[in-house]
Amino acid sequence: MAWNEPGGNNKDPWGGGNRGGGNKNDGPPDLDEVFKKLQDRLDSVFGGNGGGSSSSKGSGLPFMLIFIVLGVFYIVQSLYQIDEQERGVVLFLGKYDRTMGPGLKFAPAFIEQVVIVNVTKQRTHAAQSSMLTKDENIVQVDLSVQYNIADPEAYTLRVRNPDGTLVQATDSALRHVVGSSRMDDVLTVGREKIAQDVQIRLQEYLDNYQTGILVSKVNMEGVEPPREVQDAFDDVIKAREDKTRTENEAQAYANGIIPEARGKAQRMVEEANAYQAEVVSRAKGEAERFTDLLVEYKKAPEVTRERMYLDAVEQVMARSSKVMIDVEGGNNMLYLPLDKIAKPSGSSYPSSQVVSPDVVRDIKNRVIDELRRDAAASRRREAR
Protein backbone atom coordinates (compact mmCIF):
# COMPACT_ATOMS: atom_id res chain seq x y z
CA MET A 1 0.00 0.00 0.00
CA ALA A 2 1.03 3.60 -0.29
CA TRP A 3 3.13 5.07 2.46
CA ASN A 4 0.63 7.77 3.18
CA GLU A 5 -2.42 5.49 3.30
CA PRO A 6 -3.94 4.35 6.56
CA GLY A 7 -2.00 1.48 8.06
CA GLY A 8 1.26 2.46 6.27
CA ASN A 9 2.77 4.07 9.44
CA ASN A 10 3.43 7.24 7.47
CA LYS A 11 6.91 5.98 6.48
CA ASP A 12 8.83 8.21 4.11
CA PRO A 13 10.26 6.11 1.25
CA TRP A 14 13.35 8.51 1.19
CA GLY A 15 14.28 7.51 4.73
CA GLY A 16 13.27 10.77 6.41
CA GLY A 17 10.91 11.31 9.31
CA ASN A 18 7.28 12.31 8.73
CA ARG A 19 6.30 15.83 9.00
CA GLY A 20 3.73 15.05 11.58
CA GLY A 21 6.14 14.36 14.49
CA GLY A 22 7.41 10.85 13.71
CA ASN A 23 11.11 9.74 13.90
CA LYS A 24 13.45 12.23 12.22
CA ASN A 25 15.73 9.54 10.82
CA ASP A 26 12.89 7.96 8.94
CA GLY A 27 12.23 10.87 6.46
CA PRO A 28 14.33 13.03 4.02
CA PRO A 29 16.12 16.09 5.50
CA ASP A 30 14.46 19.44 5.26
CA LEU A 31 16.13 21.92 2.77
CA ASP A 32 16.23 24.63 5.40
CA GLU A 33 17.98 22.26 7.74
CA VAL A 34 20.64 21.50 5.13
CA PHE A 35 21.41 25.19 4.67
CA LYS A 36 21.48 25.66 8.42
CA LYS A 37 24.05 22.87 8.82
CA LEU A 38 26.26 24.42 6.09
CA GLN A 39 26.02 27.76 7.85
CA ASP A 40 27.07 26.18 11.12
CA ARG A 41 30.10 24.57 9.51
CA LEU A 42 31.23 27.87 7.98
CA ASP A 43 30.73 29.57 11.35
CA SER A 44 32.81 26.91 13.06
CA VAL A 45 35.61 27.32 10.50
CA PHE A 46 35.72 31.11 10.64
CA GLY A 47 35.16 31.36 14.40
CA GLY A 48 31.36 31.05 14.64
CA ASN A 49 29.57 29.73 17.73
CA GLY A 50 27.17 27.37 16.04
CA GLY A 51 27.70 23.82 14.92
CA GLY A 52 27.70 20.48 16.68
CA SER A 53 29.44 17.19 16.14
CA SER A 54 28.32 16.98 12.51
CA SER A 55 29.86 20.40 11.83
CA SER A 56 33.28 19.34 13.16
CA LYS A 57 33.32 16.34 10.83
CA GLY A 58 32.95 18.49 7.66
CA SER A 59 35.45 21.22 8.63
CA GLY A 60 38.44 19.55 6.80
CA LEU A 61 37.27 20.57 3.34
CA PRO A 62 37.80 24.38 3.74
CA PHE A 63 41.23 23.79 5.24
CA MET A 64 42.21 21.80 2.16
CA LEU A 65 40.99 24.54 -0.15
CA ILE A 66 42.90 27.16 1.77
CA PHE A 67 46.06 25.03 1.69
CA ILE A 68 45.76 24.58 -2.08
CA VAL A 69 45.24 28.30 -2.62
CA LEU A 70 48.24 29.13 -0.47
CA GLY A 71 50.35 26.56 -2.30
CA VAL A 72 49.44 27.99 -5.68
CA PHE A 73 50.18 31.50 -4.43
CA TYR A 74 53.57 30.36 -3.09
CA ILE A 75 54.49 28.71 -6.38
CA VAL A 76 53.48 31.80 -8.30
CA GLN A 77 55.58 33.96 -6.00
CA SER A 78 58.54 31.62 -6.53
CA LEU A 79 58.52 31.81 -10.35
CA TYR A 80 60.64 34.45 -12.11
CA GLN A 81 60.66 35.40 -15.77
CA ILE A 82 64.12 36.75 -16.71
CA ASP A 83 64.50 38.44 -20.09
CA GLU A 84 67.41 37.98 -22.45
CA GLN A 85 69.05 41.28 -21.43
CA GLU A 86 68.66 40.55 -17.69
CA ARG A 87 70.35 38.38 -15.08
CA GLY A 88 69.01 37.26 -11.70
CA VAL A 89 71.20 37.37 -8.58
CA VAL A 90 69.91 34.75 -6.12
CA LEU A 91 70.39 35.23 -2.37
CA PHE A 92 69.82 32.16 -0.18
CA LEU A 93 68.81 33.42 3.27
CA GLY A 94 70.60 36.69 2.48
CA LYS A 95 73.82 35.10 1.14
CA TYR A 96 74.84 34.99 -2.52
CA ASP A 97 74.06 31.59 -4.03
CA ARG A 98 74.03 31.81 -7.84
CA THR A 99 73.25 33.95 -10.87
CA MET A 100 70.33 32.91 -13.06
CA GLY A 101 70.30 33.37 -16.81
CA PRO A 102 67.38 34.20 -19.12
CA GLY A 103 64.19 32.13 -19.01
CA LEU A 104 61.49 31.00 -16.55
CA LYS A 105 63.23 30.28 -13.22
CA PHE A 106 62.09 28.96 -9.84
CA ALA A 107 63.37 30.27 -6.53
CA PRO A 108 61.52 29.41 -3.28
CA ALA A 109 59.89 32.52 -1.93
CA PHE A 110 60.85 33.76 1.54
CA ILE A 111 63.91 31.47 1.35
CA GLU A 112 65.65 32.78 -1.74
CA GLN A 113 65.59 36.38 -2.88
CA VAL A 114 66.13 37.24 -6.57
CA VAL A 115 67.51 40.63 -7.63
CA ILE A 116 67.05 41.17 -11.39
CA VAL A 117 69.71 43.33 -13.05
CA ASN A 118 69.69 44.59 -16.66
CA VAL A 119 73.20 43.92 -17.96
CA THR A 120 72.83 45.23 -21.54
CA LYS A 121 71.12 48.57 -20.98
CA GLN A 122 73.37 51.49 -21.91
CA ARG A 123 73.29 53.94 -19.01
CA THR A 124 74.56 57.51 -19.08
CA HIS A 125 75.94 59.78 -16.40
CA ALA A 126 76.46 63.49 -17.14
CA ALA A 127 78.96 65.53 -15.11
CA GLN A 128 79.64 69.26 -15.13
CA SER A 129 82.18 71.06 -12.99
CA SER A 130 84.81 73.78 -12.92
CA MET A 131 88.40 72.78 -12.27
CA LEU A 132 91.95 74.08 -12.34
CA THR A 133 94.37 73.11 -15.10
CA LYS A 134 98.11 72.54 -14.90
CA ASP A 135 98.90 76.11 -15.93
CA GLU A 136 96.53 77.46 -13.23
CA ASN A 137 93.59 78.33 -15.45
CA ILE A 138 89.96 77.55 -14.67
CA VAL A 139 87.87 75.66 -17.24
CA GLN A 140 84.25 74.54 -17.32
CA VAL A 141 84.01 70.87 -18.39
CA ASP A 142 80.86 69.01 -19.48
CA LEU A 143 81.39 65.24 -19.51
CA SER A 144 79.15 62.24 -20.24
CA VAL A 145 79.94 58.65 -19.25
CA GLN A 146 78.25 55.69 -20.96
CA TYR A 147 78.37 52.41 -19.03
CA ASN A 148 76.62 49.09 -18.43
CA ILE A 149 76.65 46.28 -15.85
CA ALA A 150 79.37 43.70 -16.50
CA ASP A 151 79.17 41.77 -13.19
CA PRO A 152 75.64 41.55 -11.69
CA GLU A 153 76.89 39.97 -8.46
CA ALA A 154 79.43 42.73 -7.76
CA TYR A 155 76.98 45.45 -8.81
CA THR A 156 74.33 44.10 -6.41
CA LEU A 157 76.35 42.99 -3.38
CA ARG A 158 79.89 44.47 -3.30
CA VAL A 159 78.99 48.19 -3.14
CA ARG A 160 76.03 49.74 -1.38
CA ASN A 161 75.47 52.44 -4.04
CA PRO A 162 77.38 51.60 -7.24
CA ASP A 163 75.82 54.44 -9.26
CA GLY A 164 76.80 56.97 -6.61
CA THR A 165 80.29 55.47 -6.56
CA LEU A 166 80.44 56.01 -10.33
CA VAL A 167 79.54 59.69 -9.89
CA GLN A 168 82.28 60.28 -7.32
CA ALA A 169 84.87 58.26 -9.26
CA THR A 170 84.08 60.22 -12.45
CA ASP A 171 84.62 63.53 -10.70
CA SER A 172 87.90 62.32 -9.19
CA ALA A 173 89.26 60.94 -12.50
CA LEU A 174 88.26 64.07 -14.41
CA ARG A 175 89.93 66.40 -11.93
CA HIS A 176 93.10 64.32 -11.93
CA VAL A 177 93.42 64.28 -15.74
CA VAL A 178 92.43 67.91 -16.31
CA GLY A 179 94.68 69.04 -13.46
CA SER A 180 97.61 67.38 -15.24
CA SER A 181 96.90 69.07 -18.61
CA ARG A 182 97.39 72.57 -19.99
CA MET A 183 94.47 74.81 -20.79
CA ASP A 184 95.19 74.88 -24.53
CA ASP A 185 95.16 71.08 -24.68
CA VAL A 186 91.91 70.87 -22.76
CA LEU A 187 90.18 73.44 -24.95
CA THR A 188 91.53 72.45 -28.37
CA VAL A 189 93.58 69.57 -29.68
CA GLY A 190 93.93 67.49 -26.50
CA ARG A 191 90.24 66.90 -25.76
CA GLU A 192 90.13 63.43 -27.29
CA LYS A 193 93.19 62.25 -25.40
CA ILE A 194 91.83 63.67 -22.15
CA ALA A 195 88.58 61.74 -22.65
CA GLN A 196 90.54 58.52 -23.20
CA ASP A 197 92.68 59.11 -20.10
CA VAL A 198 89.56 59.80 -18.01
CA GLN A 199 87.98 56.55 -19.22
CA ILE A 200 91.06 54.50 -18.35
CA ARG A 201 91.44 56.02 -14.89
CA LEU A 202 87.70 55.81 -14.14
CA GLN A 203 87.66 52.11 -15.05
CA GLU A 204 90.60 51.51 -12.72
CA TYR A 205 88.71 53.17 -9.87
CA LEU A 206 85.56 51.14 -10.52
CA ASP A 207 87.52 47.89 -10.69
CA ASN A 208 89.28 48.65 -7.41
CA TYR A 209 85.90 49.32 -5.75
CA GLN A 210 84.46 46.12 -7.32
CA THR A 211 81.36 47.86 -8.59
CA GLY A 212 80.81 45.49 -11.53
CA ILE A 213 80.43 48.51 -13.90
CA LEU A 214 82.07 48.59 -17.34
CA VAL A 215 82.67 52.04 -18.88
CA SER A 216 82.11 51.87 -22.64
CA LYS A 217 82.63 55.52 -23.66
CA VAL A 218 83.59 58.89 -22.20
CA ASN A 219 82.67 61.98 -24.23
CA MET A 220 83.84 65.55 -23.68
CA GLU A 221 80.59 67.35 -24.45
CA GLY A 222 81.97 70.84 -24.00
CA VAL A 223 84.90 72.73 -22.55
CA GLU A 224 84.70 76.49 -22.00
CA PRO A 225 86.80 79.06 -20.20
CA PRO A 226 85.28 81.22 -17.45
CA ARG A 227 82.87 83.90 -18.63
CA GLU A 228 85.15 86.66 -17.34
CA VAL A 229 87.85 85.79 -19.90
CA GLN A 230 85.62 84.51 -22.69
CA ASP A 231 86.29 87.50 -24.97
CA ALA A 232 90.06 87.26 -24.57
CA PHE A 233 89.95 83.55 -25.20
CA ASP A 234 87.93 84.09 -28.38
CA ASP A 235 90.62 86.50 -29.59
CA VAL A 236 93.29 83.88 -28.91
CA ILE A 237 91.32 81.27 -30.81
CA LYS A 238 90.87 83.65 -33.75
CA ALA A 239 94.58 84.50 -33.79
CA ARG A 240 95.45 80.79 -33.74
CA GLU A 241 93.08 80.16 -36.64
CA ASP A 242 94.64 83.05 -38.61
CA LYS A 243 98.06 81.60 -37.94
CA THR A 244 96.98 78.19 -39.18
CA ARG A 245 95.38 79.69 -42.29
CA THR A 246 98.50 81.75 -43.10
CA GLU A 247 100.72 78.70 -42.66
CA ASN A 248 98.49 76.69 -44.96
CA GLU A 249 98.55 79.43 -47.62
CA ALA A 250 102.34 79.70 -47.39
CA GLN A 251 102.66 75.95 -47.65
CA ALA A 252 100.39 75.90 -50.68
CA TYR A 253 102.43 78.67 -52.32
CA ALA A 254 105.66 76.82 -51.58
CA ASN A 255 104.19 73.63 -52.99
CA GLY A 256 103.44 75.52 -56.23
CA ILE A 257 106.73 77.46 -56.53
CA ILE A 258 109.25 74.84 -55.53
CA PRO A 259 108.29 72.24 -58.17
CA GLU A 260 108.22 74.96 -60.84
CA ALA A 261 111.67 76.19 -59.82
CA ARG A 262 112.97 72.65 -59.80
CA GLY A 263 111.52 72.14 -63.27
CA LYS A 264 113.21 75.27 -64.60
CA ALA A 265 116.51 74.27 -63.04
CA GLN A 266 116.25 70.83 -64.56
CA ARG A 267 115.42 72.35 -67.97
CA MET A 268 118.45 74.65 -67.78
CA VAL A 269 120.65 71.71 -66.87
CA GLU A 270 119.30 69.72 -69.82
CA GLU A 271 119.80 72.69 -72.18
CA ALA A 272 123.36 73.14 -70.94
CA ASN A 273 124.04 69.45 -71.47
CA ALA A 274 122.57 69.65 -74.97
CA TYR A 275 124.65 72.75 -75.80
CA GLN A 276 127.75 71.02 -74.46
CA ALA A 277 127.07 67.97 -76.60
CA GLU A 278 126.41 70.18 -79.64
CA VAL A 279 129.66 72.17 -79.23
CA VAL A 280 131.72 69.08 -78.63
CA SER A 281 130.20 67.33 -81.63
CA ARG A 282 130.72 70.38 -83.85
CA ALA A 283 134.33 70.70 -82.72
CA LYS A 284 134.96 67.05 -83.39
CA GLY A 285 133.35 67.43 -86.83
CA GLU A 286 135.48 70.47 -87.64
CA ALA A 287 138.59 68.66 -86.53
CA GLU A 288 137.77 65.65 -88.67
CA ARG A 289 136.92 67.94 -91.61
CA PHE A 290 140.22 69.76 -91.23
CA THR A 291 142.06 66.44 -91.16
CA ASP A 292 140.31 65.27 -94.32
CA LEU A 293 140.94 68.64 -95.98
CA LEU A 294 144.63 68.44 -95.11
CA VAL A 295 144.87 65.11 -96.87
CA GLU A 296 143.23 66.52 -99.97
CA TYR A 297 145.37 69.65 -99.81
CA LYS A 298 148.52 67.59 -99.88
CA LYS A 299 147.29 65.84 -103.00
CA ALA A 300 146.31 69.04 -104.94
CA PRO A 301 147.31 72.24 -103.19
CA GLU A 302 146.26 74.70 -105.91
CA VAL A 303 142.86 73.26 -106.49
CA THR A 304 142.17 72.86 -102.81
CA ARG A 305 143.34 76.38 -102.08
CA GLU A 306 141.07 77.86 -104.73
CA ARG A 307 138.19 75.81 -103.58
CA MET A 308 138.69 76.93 -100.02
CA TYR A 309 138.86 80.52 -101.19
CA LEU A 310 135.63 80.23 -103.16
CA ASP A 311 133.87 78.60 -100.23
CA ALA A 312 135.00 81.39 -97.91
CA VAL A 313 133.88 84.08 -100.35
CA GLU A 314 130.61 82.28 -100.83
CA GLN A 315 129.96 82.17 -97.11
CA VAL A 316 130.76 85.88 -96.77
CA MET A 317 128.81 87.04 -99.79
CA ALA A 318 125.83 84.85 -98.96
CA ARG A 319 124.89 87.35 -96.25
CA SER A 320 124.94 90.32 -98.69
CA SER A 321 122.52 91.30 -101.43
CA LYS A 322 125.27 92.99 -103.51
CA VAL A 323 127.94 91.21 -105.52
CA MET A 324 131.07 92.83 -106.99
CA ILE A 325 132.84 90.85 -109.72
CA ASP A 326 136.38 91.67 -111.03
CA VAL A 327 136.55 90.86 -114.71
CA GLU A 328 139.77 89.07 -115.47
CA GLY A 329 141.93 90.93 -117.97
CA GLY A 330 139.90 94.11 -117.77
CA ASN A 331 139.61 97.31 -115.82
CA ASN A 332 135.85 97.22 -115.29
CA MET A 333 134.13 96.20 -112.05
CA LEU A 334 130.76 94.58 -112.54
CA TYR A 335 128.06 95.33 -109.98
CA LEU A 336 125.14 92.91 -109.69
CA PRO A 337 122.14 94.20 -107.70
CA LEU A 338 120.95 90.81 -106.54
CA ASP A 339 118.38 92.42 -104.25
CA LYS A 340 116.77 93.97 -107.30
CA ILE A 341 117.05 90.78 -109.27
CA ALA A 342 115.33 88.86 -106.50
CA LYS A 343 112.29 91.18 -106.58
CA PRO A 344 109.03 89.85 -108.10
CA SER A 345 109.26 91.98 -111.27
CA GLY A 346 111.14 90.15 -114.00
CA SER A 347 111.98 87.24 -111.73
CA SER A 348 111.05 83.65 -112.32
CA TYR A 349 111.27 82.84 -108.66
CA PRO A 350 108.17 83.05 -106.45
CA SER A 351 107.78 86.45 -104.78
CA SER A 352 106.33 85.05 -101.57
CA GLN A 353 109.56 83.28 -100.72
CA VAL A 354 112.89 84.69 -99.53
CA VAL A 355 115.83 84.27 -101.96
CA SER A 356 117.86 81.37 -100.69
CA PRO A 357 121.67 81.05 -100.88
CA ASP A 358 121.29 78.37 -103.55
CA VAL A 359 119.49 80.83 -105.83
CA VAL A 360 122.18 83.47 -105.28
CA ARG A 361 124.90 80.90 -105.94
CA ASP A 362 123.21 79.81 -109.15
CA ILE A 363 122.96 83.40 -110.41
CA LYS A 364 126.57 84.07 -109.48
CA ASN A 365 127.87 81.04 -111.33
CA ARG A 366 125.92 81.96 -114.46
CA VAL A 367 127.25 85.51 -114.41
CA ILE A 368 130.84 84.35 -113.92
CA ASP A 369 130.58 81.85 -116.76
CA GLU A 370 129.18 84.55 -119.05
CA LEU A 371 131.93 86.96 -118.15
CA ARG A 372 134.60 84.37 -118.72
CA ARG A 373 133.25 83.60 -122.18
CA ASP A 374 133.22 87.30 -123.03
CA ALA A 375 136.82 87.71 -121.83
CA ALA A 376 137.99 84.69 -123.82
CA ALA A 377 136.33 86.06 -126.98
CA SER A 378 138.02 89.43 -126.47
CA ARG A 379 141.44 87.78 -126.15
CA ARG A 380 140.95 85.81 -129.33
CA ARG A 381 139.99 88.94 -131.23
CA GLU A 382 143.09 90.76 -129.98
CA ALA A 383 145.33 87.83 -130.98
CA ARG A 384 144.13 88.00 -134.55
Sequence and secondary structure as in RCSB ss.txt:
>XXXX:A:sequence
MAWNEPGGNNKDPWGGGNRGGGNKNDGPPDLDEVFKKLQDRLDSVFGGNGGGSSSSKGSGLPFMLIFIVLGVFYI
VQSLYQIDEQERGVVLFLGKYDRTMGPGLKFAPAFIEQVVIVNVTKQRTHAAQSSMLTKDENIVQVDLSVQYNIA
DPEAYTLRVRNPDGTLVQATDSALRHVVGSSRMDDVLTVGREKIAQDVQIRLQEYLDNYQTGILVSKVNMEGVEP
PREVQDAFDDVIKAREDKTRTENEAQAYANGIIPEARGKAQRMVEEANAYQAEVVSRAKGEAERFTDLLVEYKKA
PEVTRERMYLDAVEQVMARSSKVMIDVEGGNNMLYLPLDKIAKPSGSSYPSSQVVSPDVVRDIKNRVIDELRRDA
AASRRREAR
>XXXX:A:secstr
  TTSTTSTT  TTS   TTS  GGGS   HHHHHHHHHHHHHHHTT S   HHHHHTTHHHHHHHHHHHHHHHH
HHHEEEE TTEEEEEEETTEEEEEE SEEEE  TTTEEEEEEESS  EEEEEEEEEE TTS EEEEEEEEEEEES
 HHIIIII S HHHHHHHHHHHHHHHHHHTS HHHHHTTTHHHHHHHHHHHHHHHHHHHT  EEEEEEEEEEEE 
 GGGHHHHHHHHHHHHHHHHHHHHHHHHHHHHHHHHHHHHHHHHHHHHHHHHHHHHHHHHHHHHHHHHHHHHHH 
HHHHHHHHHHHHHHHHHTT SEEEEE TTSS EEEEEHHHHTSSTT SS TTS   HHHHHHHHHHHHHHHHHHH
HHHHHHHH 
